[in-house]
């Protein structure tokens, strides 16, 4: 088992969330789907909070998806200990983990398709924080 990951979306990211759940499960992750259960109009901050709380409490990674990824990243980053990164390519996802120790990946369903989303998710989930000078910088804005 590759570990646990918590995922959530709003209605604008629901289809990509369903794709990501299957991808992550196929990669061997224990996936916790924080909702929603259908593509019905809903408020993204509610799901950002659900995922953020689990990421903090369980010290696992999370993924949040909305139409652009921007709203989810803003809502998630208001929680102490969350470093949510909205990524549009695999390089950003790799660096978000390696240099910024991001613990939530934010994606925009209306910005990227499933093929690119898969590359981004794989890069985020398989990259590790490099620590050292990067930790010093993170501690300047997010003390551990």
VENRADA-V678428 format. One record per pair of residues at least 24 apart in sequence whose ideal C-beta (glycine too) atoms are under 6 Angstrom apart, sorted by the first residue. I is the first residue (numbers start at 1). GAP is how many residues later the second one is. D is the distance in Angstrom with one decimal. If there is no record, write none. Layout:
<<I/GAP/D> <I/GAP/D>>
//
This chain:
<<1/27/5.8> <2/25/5.9> <2/26/4.0> <2/27/4.8> <4/26/4.5> <4/56/4.6> <5/24/4.9> <5/26/5.7> <5/56/5.1> <6/26/4.6> <6/28/5.8> <6/45/5.0> <6/48/4.5> <6/56/4.5> <7/26/5.8> <7/56/4.5> <8/26/3.8> <8/27/5.9> <8/39/3.8> <8/42/5.7> <8/43/4.3> <8/56/5.6> <9/56/4.1> <10/32/5.3> <10/34/3.9> <10/56/4.8> <11/28/5.0> <11/29/6.0> <11/30/5.2> <11/31/5.5> <12/54/5.0> <12/55/3.4> <13/52/3.1> <13/53/4.6> <13/96/4.5> <14/25/3.9> <16/49/5.0> <16/93/4.0> <16/101/5.8> <17/48/5.0> <19/95/5.1> <23/95/5.8> <44/27/4.9> <44/28/5.6> <45/30/4.2> <48/24/5.2> <48/27/3.6> <48/28/4.4> <52/24/5.0> <52/27/4.1> <52/30/4.9> <55/48/5.3> <55/49/5.9> <56/25/4.8> <61/42/5.8> <62/42/4.2> <63/42/4.8> <64/40/5.9> <64/42/5.0> <65/42/4.7> <65/44/5.8> <67/41/5.9> <67/43/4.5> <68/40/4.0> <68/43/5.7> <69/37/4.2> <69/38/5.0> <69/39/3.6> <72/34/4.6> <73/33/4.1> <76/28/5.2> <87/33/5.4> <90/29/4.4> <90/30/5.3> <90/33/3.9> <93/27/4.6> <93/30/4.1> <93/31/4.0> <94/29/4.5> <94/33/4.6> <97/27/5.8> <97/30/3.7> <98/29/5.2> <98/32/5.0> <99/35/4.9> <101/28/4.2> <101/37/5.8>>
//
